Amino acid sequence: MGTSIASASMSASAASLQLDYALAMTKKAMDTQETLAQGVLNMLPAPSDAKYIDVYA
C-alpha cells in the first residue's frame, strides 16, 4: 500500500513537471513568433494617404 501511494505521488509529480515544461516551451514559441511578426510588420511600407485600397490587385 505504501509503495502505491509513493508511486502515485511520483507519477503526479512527473506529470506536473511535463506540463510545466510544455507550457514554458509553448510560451517561448509564442514569444518568438511575436518577435518575428513584429519584424515583418516593421518591414512593411508606411500606409499612403490614399482614400481607397485596391483589393483586387
VOLO-704778 format. One line per field, with one value per residue: chain; x, y, z of N, C-alpha, C in turn. Coordinates in steps of 0.001 Angstrom, whole numbers. Atoms other than C-alpha are relative to their C-alpha. Layout:
<recs>
chain c(A, ...)
nX c(X, ...)
nY c(Y, ...)
nZ c(Z, ...)
caX c(X, ...)
caY c(Y, ...)
caZ c(Z, ...)
cX c(X, ...)
cY c(Y, ...)
cZ c(Z, ...)
</recs>
This chain:
<recs>
chain c(A, A, A, A, A, A, A, A, A, A, A, A, A, A, A, A, A, A, A, A, A, A, A, A, A, A, A, A, A, A, A, A, A, A, A, A, A, A, A, A, A, A, A, A, A, A, A, A, A, A, A, A, A, A, A, A, A)
nX c(826, -874, -682, 949, 183, -1229, -10, 989, -557, -1065, 644, 615, -1085, -551, 990, -32, -1232, 172, 928, -716, -976, 724, 534, -1122, -422, 1052, -143, -1217, 304, 891, -813, -829, 876, 378, -1165, -130, 1113, -279, -1016, 657, 812, -898, -495, 1054, -68, 967, 1234, 93, 1163, 1081, 1274, 498, -1015, 355, -49, -28, -1347)
nY c(-1192, -1157, -216, -497, -1435, -648, 78, -964, -1328, -215, -163, -1328, -969, 48, -592, -1444, -496, 25, -1075, -1269, -101, -227, -1361, -918, 74, -648, -1446, -427, 20, -1126, -1217, -28, -332, -1408, -783, 118, -728, -1433, -318, -44, -1213, -1153, -48, -457, -1446, -840, -163, -1260, -815, 355, 164, 1343, 1037, 902, 1360, 952, 52)
nZ c(0, -72, 1286, 995, -268, 451, 1465, 484, -251, 983, 1305, 18, 64, 1358, 900, -245, 600, 1453, 339, -171, 1076, 1254, -50, 174, 1402, 793, -204, 693, 1434, 275, -77, 1206, 1122, -138, 406, 1453, 611, -145, 1005, 1307, 42, 125, 1377, 903, 271, -707, 786, 740, -329, 922, -673, 266, 178, 1098, -536, 1112, 585)
caX c(0, 2812, 4548, 1369, 917, 4560, 4233, 1105, 2844, 5852, 3581, 1676, 4937, 6277, 3043, 3176, 6778, 5915, 3006, 5154, 7842, 5350, 3765, 7145, 8093, 4747, 5181, 8724, 7489, 4731, 7217, 9487, 6587, 5527, 9052, 9204, 5772, 6800, 9860, 7699, 5323, 8251, 9360, 6003, 5871, 4100, 465, -197, -2754, -4928, -8574, -9296, -7339, -7286, -8202, -8270, -4598)
caY c(0, 2400, 1853, 2509, 5878, 6754, 5611, 7706, 10712, 10292, 9924, 13075, 14945, 13785, 14767, 18203, 18668, 17644, 20084, 22928, 22192, 22037, 25306, 27030, 25816, 26988, 30433, 30659, 29686, 32296, 34979, 34051, 34191, 37572, 38916, 37596, 39025, 42413, 42331, 41570, 44396, 46793, 45884, 46842, 50211, 53063, 53441, 56065, 58822, 57066, 57056, 53655, 50423, 48305, 44891, 43294, 43899)
caZ c(0, 867, -2449, -4427, -2721, -3368, -6969, -7478, -5945, -8244, -11280, -10358, -9857, -13222, -14966, -13346, -14466, -18027, -18089, -16742, -19332, -22211, -21096, -20869, -24357, -25755, -24206, -25604, -29083, -28889, -27829, -30741, -33206, -31827, -32309, -35868, -36693, -35332, -37582, -40608, -39723, -39389, -42933, -44440, -46163, -44444, -45487, -48109, -47901, -50490, -49631, -51199, -51211, -54369, -53020, -56486, -57267)
cX c(866, 698, -954, -255, 1233, 73, -971, 521, 1087, -584, -629, 1061, 610, -953, -14, 1239, -112, -917, 672, 1001, -685, -546, 1105, 472, -1024, 95, 1221, -241, -901, 761, 865, -837, -433, 1139, 173, -1104, 221, 1053, -592, -838, 867, 553, -1044, 134, -1075, -1247, -23, -1249, -1176, -1281, -535, 1163, -484, 157, 55, 1384, 725)
cY c(1250, 285, 528, 1492, 767, 19, 1013, 1421, 330, 217, 1380, 1081, 52, 638, 1522, 628, 48, 1126, 1365, 227, 315, 1425, 1032, 18, 683, 1514, 541, 51, 1173, 1323, 149, 390, 1466, 914, -29, 777, 1506, 445, 100, 1268, 1251, 126, 502, 1500, 750, 163, 1356, 756, -300, -271, -1426, -964, -935, -1438, -1058, -134, -1253)
cZ c(0, -1316, -1056, 199, -480, -1517, -606, 168, -1024, -1391, -133, -118, -1408, -998, 147, -640, -1522, -461, 102, -1131, -1331, -48, -205, -1452, -917, 129, -740, -1507, -376, 40, -1249, -1211, 54, -452, -1516, -718, 90, -1006, -1395, -122, -148, -1409, -988, -244, 779, -868, -690, 434, -921, 786, -151, -204, -1101, 501, -1089, -619, 397)
</recs>
